[in-house]
Amino acid sequence: MVARYVVSPRGGRRTYPDITSALTAAAGRGRAALIEIAPGHYEEALTVRGDVQLAASGGPGSVVVSRPRGAVLDAFGAVRVHGLVLTGRDADVVGCHAGTLTLDHSEIRAHNGVCVHARPHTSVTLRDSVVLYGRTLFAGSEGLVERCRFTDAADNAVAVIEGARVAVRDSRIEGSRIHGVRVSDARAQVTGCELTGTGKAALMADTRAELTVAGCAVDAVHAEAVMFIEQSRGSVDGTRVTDAEHGIGVASGADPVVRGCVFTACRDTGINVQTSGRGRFEDCEVVEAGNVAVFSTKGGAPEVHGCRISRGNVGIAVTEAARGTFTRIGIEDLTGTALRVYDASRAVFAQVRAERCPTGLETQGNGGTTAEVTDAAFHDIDMAAVAALGQSRVTLKDVAAQGGLLGFGAGEEAQLIVHDCGVTGPSAGGAIGFGKARLVARNLTVTGSEAFGLCGKDSAYLDVAHSEFVDCAAAGASFDDDCGGRLVDCAVGGTRGVAVQDNGRVDLVSLRTSLPVVQQTAKPAAPPPTIINHFHGPVFHAAVHGAHFAWNNTDVSQQTHEGGSRT
């Protein structure tokens, strides 16, 4: 049998004037107790021991228990609180020191303190409750939070630390100054929750934590929506993020699995992996990212599969010695580059389709900068489908480019290797090597170029075999300057232009064509420039007009007329 106690400041038969006296009476009998509290404001510090339930007889919110300073309720045993408002300052308002504590339909307010503190080896449940201003702390304990609201926490709304295990379900967290939920060296499941307005990452996992997130919505946060760092693990499923600085961040050895998430209007990046972070991202969507949709940098190494990217700036960027594997990627309607690999990074792309972007793939960096692209299509690219610069190395296999200015290009000292690829309808050309670049192509087909099919310039080297150039307006292949190489077992078809513009430095082996081969006329050597030496002034190597000179002046004044500037 449960013993019943009634608390009423107005008095009455068999009532207690305050909650503390009722608790004392219950403790003396040593039985399970139900303490029903009449509406009112009680300024008390409650210590509850044993099997005790505290209930507001007038319904949730009708009983307020508070103190100017210090703890309001300390629980030891199996304690249940129903419908109370507990308010404190500069302390743990509610503390579970031993056993279990359940708060339902209650409100806890902490001014400069902790709302609820679940200490090691205890278990705390919050259900259908409101937590204001302070954080809820689970340290080495078990916890369950259901259908609660956490508002304006001064730091973290919910902290799960020191090996604690907590589930947070169907709750709303808003306005936390730091994190909405922080998990550190502990485990937490966050399901069906809404998080908004946090000062830092809405959901944070650090120090080898395990964080599982499912079916949540995060919006209007000042940093990351979800962040995994310091070798943390876990998963994020079916979560929607809107208006975060970064949709999800992974760093310092963390390795989560992220599936079926949507990141919309992130101010910087949608997916951000860095500093040895890893992670597997499956069937996610990034829309309107302010800077980069998927960003791997500073040693990051994500795996991204089935990602859809649209209406942003840059699609995928791999920079600063990072890595990445990207398969089944759809990219469309960007204002910048679809794929970017820079600065000693390595990326592998497969089954990529990019449409309506200024540039398809661009690479730049030293010889450690590499990109491999297999089974890809670039449609309606404004400039180049593929542009390799610096000393970067790019390999293309079964890649198709349609429309745009240029199909494939390699410049400076880059290397571009092309296998079984095709370019259709470029306005300038199919493939080009310039500078000191090296272009190797096997089974390359260029159709309908408005200029050239293949072009070599400067000191580039082109090794092209078993390839075909059809209906190119100017030339099937054009070799200028000191470009060298060979054209082996190739064909030039159509009725426009010439087959080859030959500079005499490229071996033409087994060329099949009905169009003429034109030998380039050597350009006459330019006359040496006239050099004027003035040993107290400038040296000129060409004609100079409209110049002003000053010698031995410490101040120089330049005036520009007709709306110009004065400096």
N, C-alpha and C positions, 0 to 999 in steps of 0.2 A: 504494500500500500504506500502511496505517495502522500506525505503530510502536506497540508495546505496552510499557508500563512498569508495574511492580508495586511498590507501596509497602507495606512491612511493618516495623513497629518491631522485630519479633522476628528480623529478618534472614532470610537464605536466599539461594540461588543466584540471581544476577541480580536482586536486589531493591534498593530504595532505602529508607533508614531514615525518610525524611520526604517530604512532598509537594513541598516546595520544591526538594529535590535532584532529584527526578524531573522537575519542570518545567524546571530548568536543563539537564538532559541532553536533554530534548525540544527545547528552543529551539536547542541547538547543532546538531542534525541538520536543523532547518528543514523537517520533514515533519509531516503530520497525525499526531496522537498520541492514544492512548487510555491514560489513567493509571488503573489499577485500584488501589483503596486498601483495605487490609485493615481489619477492624473495629478501632476504637480512638478515643482522644481525642488530637487533634493541636492544639497551641497554636502556630499559625503565621499569618503574613500572606501571602496568596497573590497573586502578580501573574501573570496568565495571558495569554500572547501567542500569536497565531497560531491554527491550527486544532487545538483541544485539547478532549478530553472527559475530565472527572473523574467517576469512577463508584465507588460503594461496592460492593465485591465481596461483602460480607455482606448486601446488601439495604438498602432504604431505612431510614435511622435508625441504621445500624450504625457510621457514621463521623461524629464530631463535630469540627468545626474551629472554634476560638474564640480570642479575645484578650481580655485584661482591658480594654483600651482600644483604640480605633481601628478601621480597616477590616480586614475579614477576607479579602475577595476583590475584586480589581480586574481587570476583563476588558478586553483589547484584541485584537480579532480575531473569530474565529468560535468561541465558547466554549460548551460544553454541560456542565451539572452534573446528575448523576443520583444521587439517594438520599442526599445529604449533609445534615447539620445544621450550619448556619453561625450562630454566635452572637457578637455584639459589643456594644459599649457606647459611647455618646457620639460616634458617627460613622456614616457610611454603611457598613453591614455589607457589602453587595454593591454595587459600582458598575460600570456598563458605560460605559466612556470612549470606546470606538470599536468599530465593527462590530456584531456580534450576540451576544446572550447568551440561552441557554435553560436554565431550571431546571425539572426535573421530578422528581416524587416526593421533593422536598426540603423542608426546614424552615429558615426564616430567622427569627432572633430578634434584635430590636434593643431594647436597654435605653437609653432616652433618645437615640434616634437614628432613622435611616432604615433600613429593612430592605433595600429595593432601590431604587437610583437609576439610572434610565435617562437619560443625558445627551443633549444635542442631537445629532441626526443619527445616533442609534443605534437599535437594535431589540431589545426584550427580550420574551421569552416565558416565562410562568410556567404550568406545567401540573401538575395533581394535587399541589399543594404546600400547605404551611401557613405562614402569615406571622403572627408573634406580636409584639405590643406596638408596633412601629414602623410607619411608613407606607411605602407603595410609591409612588414618585414618578417620573412620566413628564414630563420637561421638554423640549419640542421634539423628541420622539422618537416612534417607532412602538412599539406594544405589543399583546400578546395575553395574556389571562388566561383559563385554562380550568380548571374543576373545582378551584378553590382555596378555601381557608378563611382568612379574615382575622379575627383575634381580638384584642380589647382594645387597639386602636391608641390611642396617647396623644393623637393629634389626628385627622387624616383617614386612613382605611384605605388608600384609593387616591386619589392626586392626579394630575390630568391638566391640565397647564398649558403656557403659552407655545407654543401651536400644535401640541401633541402630538396624535396620533391613536391611540386605544386601543379595543380591544374586550374587554369582560369578560363571560364566559359561564359559566352553570351553576355559579356560585360562591356562597359564603355569607360574609356580612360581619356580625360581631356585636360589640357592646360598644365601638364607636368613641367616643372622647370627644367628637369634633366630628362630622364627616360620614363616611358610609360611602364614597361616591364624590363627589369634588368636581372639577368641570370648569370651568376658567377660561381664557377666550381659547383654547379648544382644542376637540377633538371626541372624543366617547366614545359607544360603544354598549354598553348594559348589557342582557343578555338572559338570561332564565331564572334569575335570581339571587334569593337570599333575604337580606334585610337586617333586623336586629333590634337593639334596644337602643342606638341611636345617641343621642348627647347633643344634637345639632342635626339639621338636615335629613339624612335618610338619603341622598338623592341631590340634589346641589346643582349648578346651572348658573349661572355668573355671568360678567360681563365678556364679553358677546357670544359666549358658548360655544354649542356645538351638542351637545345631549344627546338620545340616542335610547334609550328604555326599552321593553322588550317582555317580556311574560310573567313579570314579577317578582312577588314577595310581600314586603310590608313590614309589620312589626308591632312594637308596643311601643316606639315611638320617642318621644323627649321633645319633638320639635318637628314640622316637616313631614315627611311621607314623601318627597315630591318638591318641590323648590323651583326656580323659574326666576326670575332677577332680572337687572337690568342689561343689557337688550336681548338676552338669550339666546334661543335658538330650539331647536326640536327636537320630539320627539313622545313620547307615552307610550301604549302599547297593551296591552290585556289584562292590566293589573296590578291586584293586589288589595292593599288597605291595611286594616289593622285596628289600632285603638288607637294612633292618632297624635294629636297636638294638632290638626293640620290635615292633611287627606288630601293636597291639593296646593295649593301657594301660587304665585302669579304676581304679580310686582311690577316697578316701575321699568322699564317699556317692554318687558318680555319678552313673547313671543308664541308659545307652544307649541300643538301640536295633541294633544288627549287623546281616546282612543277606547276604548270597551269596558272601562272600568275600574270597579272596585267599591270604595267607601270605606265601611267599616263601623266603627261605634262610635268615630268620631273625637271627641275630647273637646271641641273647640270647633267647627270647621267642616270640612265635607267638601271643598268647592272654595272657595278664597279668592283673589280677584283684587283688587288695590289699586294705588294710586300709579301710574297710567297703564299698568298691566299690561293685557294683552289675552288672547288665547287662544280657541281653538275647542274645545268639549267636546261629543263625540258619543257617544250611546248609553251613558252612564255611569249608575251607580246609587249613591245615597247612603242609607245605612241607619243610623238611631239616632245622628244627629249631636247632640252635646251642646248646641250653641247654634244654629247656622245651617247648613243643608245646603249651600246655594250662596250665597256672600256676595260682593257687588261693592261696594267702598267706596273713598272717597278717590280718585276719578278712574279707577277700574277700568272696563273696557269689554269684558266677555266675550261670546261667542256660545255659547249652550248649546242643543243639539238632542237630543231623544230621551232626556231625563234622567228617572230614576225616583227618587222621594224617599219614604221611609216611616219611621215610628216615630222621629221626632225632635222637636225643638222648633219652630223656624221653618223653612219650606221654602226660599224664595228671598228674600233681602233685598238691596235696592239703596239705599245710603245715602251721604251726604256727597259730593254732586256726582258720583256715579258714573253709569254707563250699563249697559245690557245688553239683549241680544236673546235671547228664550227661546221655543223652539217645541217642540211635541210633548212636553209635560211632564206627568208623572203624579205626583200628590201624595196621600198618604193617611195617616191615623192619626197626626196630629201633636198635640202638646200646646199649640202656639202657632199663629201665623198662617201660612197657606199662602204668601201673596205679600205683600211689604212694600216700599214705595217711599217714602223719606223724604229731606228736606233737600236740595232742589234737584237731585235725581237724576231720570233719565229711563229708563224701561223699556218695552219692547215685548214683549207676551206673545201667543202664538198657539197654538191647539190645546192648551189646558191643561185638565186634569181634576183637580179637587181634591175629596177625599171625607173626611168624618169629621175635620174640623178645627174649632177654635173660631171662626176668622175666615177668610174667603177672601182678599180683597185689601184691604189698608189702605194709605192714602196720607196723608202729612202733611208740610207744609212750605210754603215760599213759592211764588210763581207759577211758578217754574222747576221745580217738582216735577210731573212728568207721567207718566201711565201709559196705555198703549193695550192693550186686551185684545180679541182677536178669536177667534171660534170656541172658546169655553171653556164648561165646565160646572162648577158648584159644587153638590155633592150632600151632604146631611146636614151642613151647616155650622151649628154651634151658635148663632152670633150673626148677623153680617151677612155675606152673600156678598161685597158690595163696600161699603166705607166710606171716603169721601173727606173729609178734614178739613184745617184750616188754609186755605191759599190754593191747595192742590194742584188739578190738573186731570186728570180721568180721562175717557177715551173707551171705551165698550163697544160692540162690534159682534158680533151673533150670540152672545150670552152667555145661558146658561140657569142658573137657580138653583132648586134643589128642596129643600123642607124648611127647617128652621132658623127663626130668629127674624125676620130681615129680609132682603129681597132686596138692594136697592140703596139707599144713603143718602149724602147730601151734607150736611155741616154746616159751621158757622163761615162762612168765605168761600170755600169750595171750589166748583168747577164740575164737574158730572157730566153727560156727554153720552151718551145711550143710543140705540142704533139696533138695531132688529130683535132685541130681547131678550125673554126670558120668565121669569116667576117663578111657581112652582107650590107651593102648600101652605105658605106661611109662617105662623108662629104669631102674628106681630104685624102685618106689612104687606109690601106689595110694593116700593114705592119711596117715599122720604121726602126732603124738603128742609127744613132748619131753620137757625136762625141767620140769616146773610145769604147763604146758599148759593144757587147757581143750578143748577137741574135742567132739562135739555132732553131730551125723549124723543120718539122717532119709532118707531111700530110696536112699542110696548111692550105685552105681554100679561101680566096678573096673574090667576091662577086659584086659587080655593079659599083665599083668605086668611082667617084666623080673626079678623081685625080689618078693616083698610082695604086697599084696593088701591093708592091714591095718597094721600099726605098732605103738606101744606105747613104749616109753623109759623113762628112768629116773623116775621122780615122776609124770608124766603126768596122767591125768584122761580121759578115753575114754568111752563115752556113745553112743553106736552104735546099731540101731534097724532097722529091716525091710530092710536090705541091702544085697548085693550079691557080691561075689568075685569069678571071673571066670578065670580059666587058668592062675593062678599066679605061676611063676616058682619056687619060694622058699616056700611061705606060703600064704594062704588066709589071715590069720591074725597072727601077731607076737607080743608077749608082753614080754618085757625084763625089767630087773632091778626092781624098785619098782613101776612100772606102775600099776594103778588100773582101775576099771571100770566095764562095763558089755557089753555083746554081746547078743542081744535079737532078736529072730526070724530072724536069718540071715542064709544065705546059702553060701557054698563054693563048686564050681563046677570045672570041668575040670579033667585032668589026670596028671598034674604036681604038684610036691611039696607036702606039707602037708596042712591039713585044718587049724590047729591052732598050734602055738608054745605057750604053756600056761605056764605062770610063777606062776600060782596058786593064783593070786590076782585079776583076772577078772572073773566075773560070766558069764558062758556060758549057756544061756537059749534058748532052742528050736533051737539048731544048726542043720541044715540040710546039710549033706555032706556024700560022700562015701570015702573021703580021711581021713587019720589018724589024730588024735589029739595027739600031742607030748608034754609030760610034760617036761618043761625045768629043767635041772639038776642045783641044786643050786651051785653057784660058791663058791669054798672054800675061807675062809677068808684069806686075804693076811697077811703074817707075819708082826709083827710090825717092823718099820724101825729101823735100828741101828742109835742111836743118839750119836754124839760126841759133847760134850760141851767144848768149849774153851772160857773162860770168858773174853779174850781180843781179840777175833777174831770171825769168822763166826760160824754158827751152820748148820750142814748138816743132811739131813734126807735120804740120799741115797749115793751110791758110787760115788766118784768124781775122774775123771782122768785128767791128764795133766793140773792141776791148778797151778797158781803162787800166792803166798801170800806175803803180806807186812804189817808189823805192825809199828806204830809210825813214819810213813813216811809222810811228807807233799807233796812229789811229787811222782807220779807213772808213770812209762814208760812201755808201752805195745808195743811189736814188733811182727809183723806178717810176716813170711817169704813166699817165693814162690809167689811173686807178690802181697803180702798184703800191708796194710797201716801201717803207723807209727804215733802215736798220743802222 
